[in-house]
Amino acid sequence: MRTIIACTLSLLALFTSAAMAESINGRLGLTGKLGFVVPLNDSEIKGSPFGLGDIDFAGGGGLIYGFGHCFAAELDIAHIPALDVVKSTTKIDEAEFTDISLGLQLRIMPNHRLVPYIGAGIDFIKGDISDSTLDWTLGGHVNGGIDFFLNKSIALVLDCKAVFAEKSDIQQMDVTVGKFDPTSVITTFGVRLFLPEKW
């Protein structure tokens, strides 16, 4: 009987310490992610609408910092390097854009290995189309995801972010010729590396 009680207490201590080990309160994390983007709205140039590729590659990374029991601040940069510009099902050009976002996360079960979260924030977006320039535009995002901790310092992350923004002016030779709409859903998978509280 004593052996069973001792084993039970040892297991409880092990699970408790494992659960508590994953808190990111007061810790800085570095994130790297890869995934894909799904543009949601058409853009327009010279009075004619054009679409962007259905699904294209996205990559990026950023920083995350935990504070309090359930919150984290995140700086995230996503770059979409090659979006097909499509008119009447024909590719006519390529576009790209970079989304720099600042957000706040609400982390659910923050002391466990599997940590779901939801978040929101503001976005600064800059795009580019061949032979044209695109102005910076301001937007926002909502996102949700899961961190799965392999150990105290390394977590796998799955994140889905919906980005909404004002349309950006498309300019050719300093003349506005259209509007670029970066509204999209960006889904990524990656790794977070958390530094110790004191480093």
C-alpha positions as CSV (number, residue, x, y, z in Angstrom):
1,M,0.0,0.0,0.0
2,R,2.8,2.4,0.9
3,T,4.4,1.6,-2.5
4,I,1.2,2.5,-4.4
5,I,0.8,5.8,-2.4
6,A,4.5,6.7,-3.0
7,C,4.2,6.0,-6.7
8,T,1.0,8.0,-7.0
9,L,2.5,11.0,-5.2
10,S,5.6,10.8,-7.4
11,L,3.5,10.7,-10.6
12,L,1.4,13.7,-9.4
13,A,4.6,15.6,-8.6
14,L,6.0,14.8,-12.0
15,F,2.8,15.9,-13.9
16,T,2.5,19.0,-11.8
17,S,6.1,20.1,-12.4
18,A,5.8,19.3,-16.2
19,A,2.6,21.3,-16.4
20,M,4.1,24.3,-14.6
21,A,7.3,24.2,-16.6
22,E,5.6,25.6,-19.7
23,S,4.5,29.0,-18.4
24,I,6.0,31.8,-20.5
25,N,5.4,34.5,-17.9
26,G,8.4,36.9,-18.0
27,R,10.0,35.0,-20.9
28,L,10.9,36.1,-24.4
29,G,10.3,33.7,-27.3
30,L,11.6,33.7,-30.9
31,T,9.3,32.3,-33.5
32,G,9.9,31.0,-37.1
33,K,6.9,29.9,-39.2
34,L,6.0,28.7,-42.7
35,G,2.6,28.2,-44.3
36,F,0.2,29.6,-46.8
37,V,-2.0,32.6,-47.5
38,V,-5.6,32.7,-49.0
39,P,-6.5,36.2,-50.4
40,L,-10.1,37.0,-49.8
41,N,-10.9,40.1,-51.9
42,D,-10.3,41.3,-55.5
43,S,-8.1,44.4,-56.1
44,E,-8.5,46.9,-59.0
45,I,-6.3,48.7,-61.4
46,K,-7.3,51.2,-64.1
47,G,-10.9,50.5,-63.4
48,S,-10.6,46.8,-64.0
49,P,-10.7,44.2,-61.1
50,F,-8.1,41.6,-60.7
51,G,-7.7,38.6,-58.3
52,L,-4.8,37.1,-56.5
53,G,-3.7,33.5,-56.5
54,D,-6.0,31.1,-54.6
55,I,-3.3,29.8,-52.2
56,D,0.3,31.0,-52.0
57,F,3.3,30.5,-49.8
58,A,3.8,32.6,-46.6
59,G,6.7,32.7,-44.2
60,G,8.0,34.8,-41.4
61,G,8.6,34.9,-37.7
62,G,8.7,37.3,-34.7
63,L,8.9,37.7,-31.0
64,I,6.5,36.8,-28.2
65,Y,6.7,37.9,-24.5
66,G,4.6,36.5,-21.7
67,F,3.3,38.7,-18.9
68,G,0.8,37.9,-16.1
69,H,-0.8,34.6,-15.9
70,C,-2.7,34.4,-19.2
71,F,-1.4,37.1,-21.6
72,A,1.4,37.6,-24.1
73,A,2.4,40.3,-26.5
74,E,3.5,39.4,-29.9
75,L,5.4,41.0,-32.8
76,D,4.8,38.9,-36.0
77,I,6.1,39.5,-39.5
78,A,4.6,37.5,-42.4
79,H,6.0,37.8,-45.9
80,I,4.1,36.6,-49.0
81,P,6.7,36.7,-51.8
82,A,4.8,35.6,-54.9
83,L,1.1,36.1,-55.4
84,D,-0.3,35.5,-58.9
85,V,-2.1,38.5,-60.3
86,V,-5.0,37.0,-62.3
87,K,-7.4,38.6,-64.8
88,S,-10.0,36.4,-66.4
89,T,-8.2,33.3,-65.2
90,T,-4.9,34.4,-66.8
91,K,-1.8,35.3,-64.8
92,I,-0.6,38.7,-65.9
93,D,1.8,39.7,-63.1
94,E,3.1,38.9,-59.6
95,A,2.5,40.7,-56.4
96,E,4.0,40.4,-52.9
97,F,3.3,41.9,-49.5
98,T,4.6,42.0,-46.0
99,D,2.4,42.2,-42.9
100,I,4.0,43.5,-39.7
101,S,1.6,43.0,-36.8
102,L,1.5,43.8,-33.1
103,G,-0.9,41.8,-31.1
104,L,-2.1,40.6,-27.7
105,Q,-2.8,37.0,-26.9
106,L,-5.1,35.5,-24.3
107,R,-3.6,32.1,-23.5
108,I,-5.9,29.4,-22.3
109,M,-4.4,26.8,-19.9
110,P,-1.1,28.7,-19.8
111,N,0.8,26.3,-17.6
112,H,0.1,23.1,-19.7
113,R,2.0,21.6,-22.6
114,L,-0.9,22.2,-24.9
115,V,-1.8,25.9,-24.8
116,P,-4.6,27.2,-27.0
117,Y,-4.7,31.0,-27.5
118,I,-6.8,33.7,-29.2
119,G,-5.5,37.2,-30.1
120,A,-6.0,40.5,-31.9
121,G,-4.0,43.4,-32.9
122,I,-3.0,46.0,-35.5
123,D,-1.2,45.5,-38.8
124,F,1.1,47.6,-41.0
125,I,1.1,46.2,-44.6
126,K,3.4,47.1,-47.5
127,G,2.9,45.5,-50.9
128,D,4.6,45.5,-54.3
129,I,3.5,44.8,-57.9
130,S,5.9,44.8,-60.9
131,D,6.2,48.3,-62.4
132,S,4.1,49.8,-59.6
133,T,4.5,50.9,-56.1
134,L,2.0,50.3,-53.3
135,D,1.6,52.6,-50.3
136,W,1.7,51.4,-46.7
137,T,-1.8,50.6,-45.3
138,L,-3.1,50.1,-41.8
139,G,-5.3,47.2,-40.7
140,G,-6.0,44.7,-38.0
141,H,-6.2,41.0,-37.3
142,V,-7.8,38.4,-35.2
143,N,-6.0,35.1,-34.8
144,G,-6.1,31.8,-32.9
145,G,-3.7,28.9,-32.5
146,I,-2.1,26.3,-30.4
147,D,1.4,26.1,-28.8
148,F,2.5,22.5,-28.0
149,F,5.5,22.5,-25.7
150,L,8.1,19.7,-26.3
151,N,10.0,20.9,-23.2
152,K,10.3,24.1,-21.2
153,S,12.1,26.0,-24.0
154,I,10.7,24.6,-27.3
155,A,7.2,24.7,-28.6
156,L,5.5,23.8,-31.9
157,V,3.0,26.4,-33.0
158,L,0.0,26.3,-35.3
159,D,-1.5,29.8,-36.0
160,C,-4.4,31.0,-38.2
161,K,-4.7,34.8,-38.7
162,A,-7.4,36.8,-40.5
163,V,-6.0,40.1,-41.7
164,F,-8.3,43.0,-42.6
165,A,-7.0,46.3,-44.0
166,E,-7.7,49.4,-45.9
167,K,-7.0,49.1,-49.6
168,S,-3.6,50.4,-50.6
169,D,-3.1,52.9,-53.5
170,I,-1.3,51.4,-56.5
171,Q,0.8,54.1,-58.1
172,Q,2.6,54.2,-61.5
173,M,4.9,57.2,-62.0
174,D,3.3,58.9,-58.9
175,V,-0.2,58.6,-60.3
176,T,-2.7,56.4,-58.4
177,V,-4.1,53.9,-60.9
178,G,-5.8,51.4,-58.6
179,K,-6.3,49.8,-55.2
180,F,-4.7,46.7,-53.7
181,D,-6.6,44.8,-51.1
182,P,-4.4,42.7,-48.7
183,T,-7.4,41.2,-46.8
184,S,-6.5,37.5,-46.4
185,V,-6.2,34.5,-44.1
186,I,-2.6,33.4,-43.2
187,T,-2.1,29.9,-41.8
188,T,1.3,28.9,-40.5
189,F,3.1,26.2,-38.6
190,G,6.5,26.7,-36.9
191,V,8.6,26.6,-33.8
192,R,9.0,28.9,-30.8
193,L,12.3,29.0,-28.8
194,F,11.8,30.5,-25.4
195,L,14.7,32.1,-23.5
196,P,15.1,31.7,-19.7
197,E,13.6,34.4,-17.4
198,K,17.2,35.5,-16.7
199,W,19.6,35.5,-19.7
